[in-house]
Amino acid sequence: MRAGARATLLIVWLLALAGLGWLVAQRLKVSTDLRSFMPAPTTPDQRLLMEQVGDGPGSRLLLLAISQRPDTRLADAQLAALSQGLASALHNDKRYSQVLNGSFDLGALDPSLLPYRYLLSPTLDTQPLDEAYLADQLQQRLDDLSSPAASLLKGLLPSDPTLEVLKLAERWTPAKSPEVREGVWFSPQHEALLLVQTTAAGFDPDAQQLAIDGIRHAFEALPDSTAAKLEFSGPGYFSVVVGAQTRQQADWIGRISTVGFIALLLLAYRSLSSLLLSALPIASAALAGIVALTLAFPEVHGITLAFGFTLLGVAQEYPIRVLSHRRAGEDAVQSVRALWPLLLTAIASACIAYLAFYASGVNGLKQLAVFTIVGLLVAGFSTRYLLSRLLPVRVRDVAQMRWLARARDFVDRLPRPRWIPVLVALAIALMLAFAPGPFWQNNLAALTPLPQDMLQRDARLREALGAPDVRYLLVLQAPTEQGVLALSEKLQPQVDALVAKHAVDALELPSRYLPTVALQRQRQQKLPDRATLRHVLSEALQGLPFRPDLFQPFLDDVETARQLPPLTPEQYARTPLGQRLAAMLVQRDGHWLGLGTVSGVHDVAALQALGESTNGAVRLLDLKAASESLVAVYRTRILQALLAATILLVLTITLALRSLRRAWHVLAPMTLATFLVLAVERMAGIEISLFHLVALILAGGLGLHYALFFERDTGDPAEQRRTLHATLVCVLSALLVFGMLAWATIPVLRAIGLTVSLGVAFHFCLSILMAPHASED
Amino acid sequence: MRVLERPLVVSGELAWLGGDRLQRRVDHPQQETATIADGEVTQQRTGKSPRHFSLSRAPQLQVLLDSFVALLSGDAGRLQQAFEVRLSGDPASTWTLTLLPRDAKVAKTVASIAIDGVGKQSLCMRMQEADGDLAIDLLGTLAAKMPVQPTREALQALCQGMH
């Protein structure tokens, strides 16, 4: 190719890349919701889990603590002022559906809903508004007036002599409240406490980050906030912390290994232009993969991209193979042509392996399949048809390097006894049989553990605030919304009994916030008409010093309450507390679910017994058990997909090589090495997680390449040396990148790093030891 | 008066428990004890479960606490900190100490507090609430002189030592 044509090709390629980059920037929408990376749920509990993971009332709670900085002294009053300031700043923010700080808040009931207090409060269920009751209440109010509470109640008195508003406020404050000092919640550790429920799902780290930033900004805008410190806890905060930690560690490891990788390639090929050019197929692969994703899916999952880039590591082999197989004076196009059938087999088999992900039926994994397959094809074909035309003509033939010749001799002289596969297989079987601990890791959280002090703080704040448990939910099911509320009302006495027995610290049911329409009607019918109430009131006021016309607003409110249409969840949803209720009532598949939040579970069996006679209408959902069963389902899907991929792979390789014996030389070392990694990790006490499986697949893809190339019989010693060179560069670069990851402190990164490094090493050794001996052929 | 036709009369005992702790016990007409401690008020009535609320929600009590503790402990600094203090009359015979709360939030409920005395003895504490209501405490020996049907004027006369 002439220099001019080469420059044109390079420019066109770069322009195409820029175009793809522009498309990506325009179209790419990254979602961080973990749920789209989970398999389709099958059991009702799993389905509820999928909806509730991050979306349930418990997991959307942020626990906040405001404390003094170590070097300052803040009085309770100042911390309380900060708590109040923060709460009022967040109150009208759409990002938060509920903000509680312990201050008793009449504003919780919308003023337009104030007359509804007679329909919402349980007073009328047991107590008619008769003369005796009113007289007793009025006497108590008179005592209140002479008491220190006078200023609290004086304003309420004319419209609400029975203090229904206070009864509702008490009913709606969390059952187990922390100590109240200066009007707000305080922990025993001198921290002002707040509970904030976010509108965003708990396991959507980006949305949670926004919610947390919003709280931080509101806090920093408060006067005197510099002397205090604001701490967070709760599932949403944890998802942010874990995401940031993982990204941070992956970033610095990535930086170091990138530098090492570049240095390695420079050392191997001594050509900067070759190095830069060989980055083009990978860049094209990544961009094309993302564009394909944006075309096929409305949103791309963040994990898809992270895993995808990892799996795309296989594609780095293609340019490396081409560079290592260059001969002195030979056109790169010619070198590639000789290599192409084998490279094509490698690409096709890697694609087939990744196709397994598509069959898994999990949205995130489907995306992963689309991304990697498109990426591998683009990397392969651009290496073959574009890169080969751009590479400089004058190159050093690696086959001339003396150390390589010696290395090849060493490899050729290695004994290759036929019993090696048998021995390795036996070792694998033994190791798997005697490995300690459970085989599978079902707890996804174990892979992204939180710092111990953070967990302790969470436990402490949760205890202090009586915040609901994130593990258990009491699920009520009925055909209609009102049915759920009715079930909830019916269940309330049993729940009260459980709380009294200390089986559970608190259990909050939806009917606590809104009674059924039927119950509201019943209460409405118990309200006396204006004339009756006026008469009863004037009788009750006999002998009391209240002004006679004082209670006109009370008469008006009761009359209004008599006429009101009962409150439904839709109307209620517009009030601050309505959000709280909305989180507890969800519609699904034509029926409604009520979600009771549970705090401080002491007796799980007693809670489970609640639902025993209800035919499934009431049940205790253990989110941890459901998520573990979901992970197990997930793994089964991946394993099935892998099995299918293996069969396809055997067929492809056999067809491509047109020989069962040759296919054996390729597939046997790969299979053995894969199981060897599994066995060694199990022997080391590692429980196998989904991430290990994904990493095994990547290592398998790399190992397949090694085996394919070692198996290739060219009869040319120089070409054999080039193969060794290419494979060594590939192995070293993979070991460099993933070996670094193996040192990470975050288990998920370590899982991937360790598995791929071990895999690469085993694949390399076994494919050499099990390759047909040069002298055999 | 905002809500009542005739004044409410209660009798009992106010006790300073040292520090920032004060107890207000009412014996008549209803037994009730209110204790202020650590910024929290606990209200206890016979036959009822105690009611707790923050001191910041009961400005009258806050004022009572500040003025009482300051007066009883003789802490002029504290008094000056919480109130603007005015003294009228003759310290040797009849005098009135008027205290205006400095805290705007407190002043919204309690406009002023006036302590009347003769010589070394305090006779009365008059708390003027911002909504126009007035609470008058007859202290010490004067407590026995509470009329059955008190009027604002009669009580004020009592307090100013015209007995």
Interface residues (C-beta under 8 A of the other chain):
Chain A: D76 A77 A80 F104 L142 D143 L145 S146 S147 P148 A149 A150 S151 L152 K154 L157 P158 V180 R181 E182 G183 V184 P545 F546 R547 P548 L550
Chain B: M1 R2 V3 L4 E5 R6 P7 L8 V10 R24 V26 P29 Q30 E32 A34 I36 D38 G39 E40 V41 Q43 R45 R51 H52 F53 S54 L55 S56 R57 A58 P59 Q60 L61 T109 E129 D131
